Amino acid sequence: MSISNPVSPLTSTLGISPTGEATTGVPQVMVMKLPCVATGVGSVRDYVKHGETDLIAKASIEDEDSKLLSLLEDEEDRKTMGERAKAWVQENCDMKRNMEKIASIIKS
């Protein structure tokens, strides 16, 4: 079984990730300092913090395109979101830290 790379060559070149509804690669992309543009369905909102770490688009091509374009045109905003995205993943998606939190809850 092979594991697909969530970051395409196009994503690496552009410095953003159009993830749509796929949540599988969202944390992997975020930790690489690449802000995502995702639709707000399923568990996407658990990861994507609109306007802070990434952008949430309505489920329309026009809105997704608009959000992608805004990130492409604003390098400073794109880099700031990327930094925040990485920090958020490191703080909230660490397996050891999450297991310690669960153990603490179980013990209480």
Secondary structure, 3 states (H helix, E strand, C coil): CCCCCCCCHHHHHHCCEEEECCCCCHHHHHCCCCCEEEECCCCHHHHCCECCCEEEECCCHHHHHHHHHHHHHCHHHHHHHHHHHHHHHHHHCCHHHHHHHHHHHHHC
